[in-house]
Amino acid sequence: MGGEMKKIRMCREHPAIVCRCEDITLEDIEKAIEAGCNNVQCVKTMLRLSMGPCQGRTCIPLIVRILARRLGKNPEELHVPSSRPPLVPLQAELFCR
Amino acid sequence: MIVGGGISGLFTAYFLANRVDPEKILLVERSYIGSGSTLRCATGIRASFTTEEHIVLMKRSIEYWLELSRELGFYLRRGGYVWLLQEEHLDAFKEYSQLHNRFGVPTRIVDREFVAELVPSINQDMFAAALHDPLAMQADPFEVIHTLTRFLKSTGVKIQEFTEVTKLVLDHERKNVEAVVTNKGEIPAENIVVAAGTGTKNLLKSVGVDAPLEPLPKHILITMRYRRLFDPLLIDWASNSYIVQSRYGGFIVGAELAENTSGEAINRIDYMPHAVRIWSKFFKWFPKVYILRYWTGYYVMTPDHHPVYGPVEGVDGVYIAAGFSGHGFMLGPVTGYVTSRWVIDGDPGIAQAKNLMLARFTMGRLIREKAVIG
């Protein structure tokens, strides 16, 4: 775990998990917002949220709502990260048949 | 003012803030910090190039990387680079290695057994020998970007995201730059560093400067996480492809596909089969790994594959840091150093950087780099 995340995650009391793949809780996200994150990409790149096997299918809608509420914005105003292929993890050999 | 919140702009701000009042520095970024090439890059840092300019600058960059990783506290791993070569490449790489050694980069040609010790699962029939660069390293661009941003803000440097500069503005004599126009209004500035990656060419055009910067689409993928299998970044020189296991365990794979400069970087259906075929020949486990994500980005290429640095003749107050041709992340610290020196002292502080000014293209003083990978 990186220095950046270590500092943010030093103390985790809140049990609500937002990103299961990368094990990120609501408290981690609130600390990232306190550290100055005001867009989805900032939270993503700081905590690695949405970068695991599910590719953000669960956590991106959640983080958009959390950020919109905390920043007093409309969820539509927040840019969501690009969806990247192959959308679900696929075994490499599938591409060579 | 610095236009561009990628690795070059951030390190320029860092070195400027060491010397001048940080509160006088403003960095603007058209999207979020790192959103251009920086966060899409392959994480490698090396000095094994084929020109004096690149080797000397990159070696200095590596020294800064080490120093700053201790000072600011970010991850850096000295995994080295291994260039996997065929018989016909050996003569050229023996020469490159001598050039590296002359400038203090201890590369050497190694045999298959040496490679197999570093990379136990590799298929030794696939290459004749290799060039080993033990100085090369891997960083974590995400952590570097956030660490630098937080540090800069703490010193008083102003960072404004989602602010797109659309043109530079000259004074009435059309000699000095005096402001920039952005999507959030005009901002006055005395000195402007343009480190805007793919956007650099158009910004320079707005003040009548023509820079030969052409974005070349590139393709890259990452697999799911696996336990660490090897430390170095591996290059298959025959296919111009690389593989490296990231900090978190995913294998990052880049492979060259024929593309046109100035074409749009879009996902191509042929990329994943191409990349998988290459590395399945080297590793019998590769067909079994799960591919997680495939993305594209640009190398902003110059005709001689070296960056464009320094002030611009005829337009006072404008400095360029762009056209890295795929090496912007690794050059980041030294880019920041030479650019800050140019702005403050009028001299880059490293002689070789002077050979990389824009004027080299009109004067015909090109310096060709041959070792561009991916």
Interface residues (C-beta under 8 A of the other chain):
Chain A: G2 G3 E4 A35 G36 N39 Q41 C42 T45 M46 R48 M51 P53 Q55 S82 R84 P85 P86 P89 L90 Q91 A92 E93 F95 C96
Chain B: S31 Y32 I33 G34 S35 L39 G73 F74 Y75 D140 F142 E143 I145 H146 T147 T149 R150 K153 E161 F162 T223 M224 R247 Y248 N267 M272 P273 V276 R277 S280 F286 P287 K288 V289 Y290 I291 L292 R293 Y294 W295
